[in-house]
Amino acid sequence: MSTTTALLVLFLAALLEAGGDALMRAALRTTSLGPRVALFGLAGILLCAYGWTVNAPPWDFGRLLGLYVVFFFVIAQTISWLGFKQLPTAPILIGGGLIVSGGLVIALAKS
């Protein structure tokens, strides 16, 4: 698998996981039964797709996990900001900087 393909798959997996988590959160806060069931169902589908996407490829997941965590953090914070109107605080931004730095160290290190 090429590096570009692996990055795209990791990005997609992070998008599916963060999106599924966001839908689960929305479902838990929805009081109307129909929309709640639909959100739970869609969340389950996205989370199942995430699990398949991240585990199906034959890669060194331990090494790529560093980049996956970076993608997940950035996507989750974007969804939190756009979807739930929750701006990241200074500690989240500082911690996020550490997450991104650590992911880059893992990804760029020569094994």
Backbone as CSV, one residue per row, in Angstrom:
resi,resn,N_x,N_y,N_z,CA_x,CA_y,CA_z,C_x,C_y,C_z
1,MET,0.851,-1.168,0.000,0.000,0.000,0.000,0.902,1.238,0.000
2,SER,0.596,2.180,-0.890,1.403,3.396,-0.961,1.162,4.276,0.269
3,THR,2.074,5.168,0.509,1.953,6.069,1.651,0.705,6.936,1.517
4,THR,0.451,7.425,0.320,-0.729,8.267,0.093,-2.007,7.497,0.375
5,THR,-2.078,6.263,-0.103,-3.264,5.445,0.138,-3.439,5.178,1.626
6,ALA,-2.351,4.852,2.303,-2.425,4.595,3.746,-2.914,5.835,4.493
7,LEU,-2.416,7.011,4.122,-2.861,8.246,4.764,-4.342,8.502,4.512
8,LEU,-4.787,8.254,3.299,-6.210,8.438,2.982,-7.089,7.460,3.761
9,VAL,-6.640,6.219,3.889,-7.399,5.223,4.649,-7.450,5.612,6.127
10,LEU,-6.327,6.060,6.683,-6.313,6.499,8.081,-7.211,7.709,8.286
11,PHE,-7.185,8.647,7.347,-8.051,9.825,7.433,-9.518,9.409,7.379
12,LEU,-9.858,8.519,6.453,-11.236,8.033,6.346,-11.665,7.328,7.628
13,ALA,-10.793,6.488,8.169,-11.124,5.773,9.408,-11.372,6.759,10.546
14,ALA,-10.531,7.774,10.664,-10.705,8.780,11.714,-12.005,9.557,11.506
15,LEU,-12.327,9.856,10.262,-13.577,10.555,9.956,-14.785,9.698,10.328
16,LEU,-14.716,8.412,10.017,-15.810,7.502,10.371,-15.960,7.365,11.883
17,GLU,-14.833,7.243,12.591,-14.929,7.079,14.042,-15.435,8.351,14.719
18,ALA,-14.847,9.474,14.392,-15.278,10.733,15.014,-16.717,11.071,14.621
19,GLY,-17.065,10.812,13.369,-18.443,11.051,12.925,-19.432,10.130,13.614
20,GLY,-19.066,8.855,13.761,-19.929,7.907,14.472,-20.101,8.288,15.934
21,ASP,-19.007,8.727,16.557,-19.086,9.185,17.948,-19.993,10.407,18.066
22,ALA,-19.878,11.338,17.118,-20.708,12.545,17.150,-22.189,12.198,16.974
23,LEU,-22.480,11.259,16.077,-23.870,10.838,15.896,-24.402,10.136,17.139
24,MET,-23.560,9.351,17.793,-23.962,8.695,19.037,-24.285,9.745,20.097
25,ARG,-23.454,10.758,20.181,-23.685,11.851,21.134,-25.004,12.557,20.827
26,ALA,-25.236,12.823,19.541,-26.483,13.481,19.143,-27.689,12.596,19.469
27,ALA,-27.567,11.299,19.241,-28.662,10.376,19.537,-28.996,10.366,21.024
28,LEU,-27.972,10.390,21.847,-28.189,10.372,23.300,-28.885,11.640,23.788
29,ARG,-28.776,12.703,23.038,-29.380,13.975,23.437,-30.687,14.273,22.708
30,THR,-31.117,13.375,21.840,-32.362,13.538,21.104,-33.495,12.871,21.877
31,THR,-34.605,13.585,22.042,-35.709,13.042,22.842,-36.767,12.348,21.999
32,SER,-36.885,12.713,20.744,-37.891,12.111,19.872,-37.419,10.722,19.424
33,LEU,-38.295,9.729,19.540,-37.907,8.333,19.324,-37.414,8.048,17.905
34,GLY,-38.129,8.493,16.892,-37.748,8.194,15.506,-36.355,8.695,15.158
35,PRO,-36.107,9.988,15.333,-34.758,10.495,15.039,-33.682,9.862,15.915
36,ARG,-34.023,9.557,17.155,-33.047,8.944,18.057,-32.629,7.566,17.546
37,VAL,-33.596,6.756,17.158,-33.297,5.417,16.630,-32.478,5.530,15.343
38,ALA,-32.859,6.478,14.482,-32.131,6.660,13.220,-30.682,7.070,13.485
39,LEU,-30.472,7.986,14.426,-29.112,8.415,14.750,-28.291,7.282,15.351
40,PHE,-28.906,6.491,16.241,-28.204,5.336,16.802,-27.820,4.350,15.695
41,GLY,-28.732,4.100,14.786,-28.462,3.168,13.690,-27.341,3.652,12.790
42,LEU,-27.400,4.934,12.423,-26.355,5.494,11.565,-25.013,5.523,12.285
43,ALA,-25.025,5.857,13.574,-23.785,5.842,14.359,-23.183,4.437,14.366
44,GLY,-24.027,3.435,14.568,-23.543,2.056,14.572,-22.929,1.654,13.242
45,ILE,-23.556,2.072,12.152,-23.026,1.768,10.819,-21.666,2.433,10.617
46,LEU,-21.563,3.718,10.991,-20.287,4.418,10.821,-19.192,3.812,11.688
47,LEU,-19.520,3.453,12.926,-18.504,2.878,13.809,-18.076,1.493,13.341
48,CYS,-19.002,0.735,12.796,-18.646,-0.569,12.224,-17.754,-0.373,10.990
49,ALA,-18.095,0.601,10.158,-17.277,0.894,8.970,-15.882,1.358,9.380
50,TYR,-15.805,2.139,10.459,-14.497,2.556,10.984,-13.664,1.326,11.364
51,GLY,-14.259,0.417,12.125,-13.534,-0.776,12.571,-13.011,-1.591,11.410
52,TRP,-13.820,-1.726,10.380,-13.392,-2.480,9.203,-12.289,-1.722,8.469
53,THR,-12.480,-0.424,8.284,-11.522,0.390,7.520,-10.140,0.388,8.150
54,VAL,-10.090,0.506,9.460,-8.789,0.628,10.119,-8.104,-0.731,10.315
55,ASN,-8.865,-1.805,10.321,-8.262,-3.114,10.597,-8.099,-4.014,9.370
56,ALA,-8.746,-3.724,8.267,-8.663,-4.579,7.083,-7.319,-4.502,6.358
57,PRO,-6.722,-3.322,6.213,-5.457,-3.259,5.458,-4.312,-3.999,6.163
58,PRO,-3.408,-4.576,5.359,-2.253,-5.297,5.929,-1.099,-4.328,6.202
59,TRP,-1.182,-3.586,7.287,-0.140,-2.621,7.583,0.370,-2.748,9.000
60,ASP,1.450,-2.054,9.276,2.021,-2.009,10.617,1.214,-0.983,11.403
61,PHE,0.110,-1.445,11.971,-0.822,-0.528,12.616,-0.183,0.188,13.795
62,GLY,0.712,-0.483,14.514,1.366,0.157,15.648,2.111,1.416,15.246
63,ARG,2.748,1.383,14.102,3.491,2.551,13.619,2.539,3.605,13.070
64,LEU,1.526,3.178,12.348,0.596,4.125,11.748,-0.396,4.690,12.762
65,LEU,-0.486,4.057,13.923,-1.406,4.542,14.942,-1.089,5.978,15.344
66,GLY,0.166,6.364,15.331,0.541,7.734,15.662,-0.140,8.735,14.748
67,LEU,-0.121,8.464,13.453,-0.796,9.355,12.515,-2.309,9.269,12.654
68,TYR,-2.814,8.082,12.925,-4.256,7.924,13.094,-4.751,8.792,14.255
69,VAL,-4.028,8.798,15.351,-4.423,9.587,16.517,-4.421,11.078,16.167
70,VAL,-3.462,11.508,15.359,-3.429,12.907,14.916,-4.680,13.218,14.101
71,PHE,-4.977,12.373,13.120,-6.176,12.584,12.305,-7.427,12.603,13.182
72,PHE,-7.528,11.640,14.091,-8.714,11.562,14.952,-8.853,12.834,15.788
73,PHE,-7.759,13.290,16.383,-7.819,14.487,17.214,-8.302,15.689,16.408
74,VAL,-7.699,15.912,15.261,-8.040,17.086,14.451,-9.495,17.005,13.975
75,ILE,-9.919,15.856,13.513,-11.296,15.702,13.035,-12.283,15.840,14.190
76,ALA,-11.981,15.232,15.332,-12.882,15.319,16.479,-13.032,16.764,16.951
77,GLN,-11.935,17.514,16.975,-12.024,18.908,17.398,-12.798,19.745,16.383
78,THR,-12.645,19.438,15.113,-13.392,20.148,14.070,-14.883,19.869,14.190
79,ILE,-15.243,18.606,14.406,-16.653,18.251,14.590,-17.204,18.896,15.851
80,SER,-16.426,18.899,16.915,-16.859,19.520,18.163,-17.136,21.010,17.958
81,TRP,-16.266,21.658,17.198,-16.409,23.091,16.946,-17.592,23.374,16.020
82,LEU,-17.643,22.682,14.873,-18.686,22.958,13.889,-20.036,22.348,14.256
83,GLY,-20.018,21.140,14.786,-21.266,20.439,15.060,-21.889,20.742,16.405
84,PHE,-21.046,20.987,17.407,-21.560,21.189,18.767,-21.235,22.579,19.319
85,LYS,-20.630,23.427,18.482,-20.306,24.812,18.864,-19.424,24.890,20.109
86,GLN,-18.506,23.936,20.249,-17.590,23.902,21.385,-16.176,24.221,20.889
87,LEU,-15.740,25.429,21.172,-14.398,25.827,20.764,-13.365,25.145,21.652
88,PRO,-12.230,24.736,21.082,-11.192,24.124,21.913,-10.583,25.151,22.862
89,THR,-10.345,24.717,24.070,-9.730,25.584,25.077,-8.212,25.540,24.915
90,ALA,-7.534,26.406,25.647,-6.066,26.436,25.586,-5.448,25.079,25.939
91,PRO,-5.898,24.402,27.018,-5.310,23.089,27.310,-5.530,22.076,26.183
92,ILE,-6.677,22.144,25.515,-6.922,21.221,24.399,-5.976,21.541,23.248
93,LEU,-5.784,22.815,22.971,-4.869,23.190,21.890,-3.427,22.819,22.219
94,ILE,-3.020,23.018,23.457,-1.649,22.649,23.856,-1.473,21.134,23.792
95,GLY,-2.420,20.407,24.367,-2.368,18.944,24.293,-2.430,18.453,22.864
96,GLY,-3.255,19.108,22.056,-3.349,18.745,20.640,-2.036,18.962,19.919
97,GLY,-1.334,20.029,20.283,-0.008,20.257,19.702,0.940,19.124,20.042
98,LEU,0.837,18.619,21.268,1.662,17.479,21.669,1.265,16.212,20.911
99,ILE,-0.039,16.028,20.716,-0.516,14.865,19.952,0.026,14.918,18.527
100,VAL,-0.105,16.078,17.886,0.377,16.223,16.510,1.893,16.024,16.454
101,SER,2.614,16.619,17.394,4.073,16.442,17.426,4.460,14.982,17.609
102,GLY,3.808,14.309,18.538,4.102,12.896,18.778,3.782,12.035,17.576
103,GLY,2.668,12.302,16.930,2.310,11.545,15.725,3.327,11.719,14.619
104,LEU,3.819,12.934,14.475,4.834,13.179,13.451,6.147,12.484,13.778
105,VAL,6.524,12.477,15.051,7.751,11.768,15.455,7.636,10.289,15.108
106,ILE,6.490,9.685,15.446,6.289,8.261,15.172,6.283,8.003,13.662
107,ALA,5.574,8.841,12.928,5.418,8.617,11.490,6.711,8.846,10.707
108,LEU,7.484,9.818,11.138,8.682,10.172,10.363,9.949,9.469,10.818
109,ALA,9.892,8.769,11.948,11.073,8.070,12.455,11.481,6.945,11.511
110,LYS,12.751,6.801,11.330,13.282,5.701,10.519,13.412,4.481,11.408
111,SER,12.707,3.426,11.060,12.729,2.203,11.886,13.919,1.354,11.579
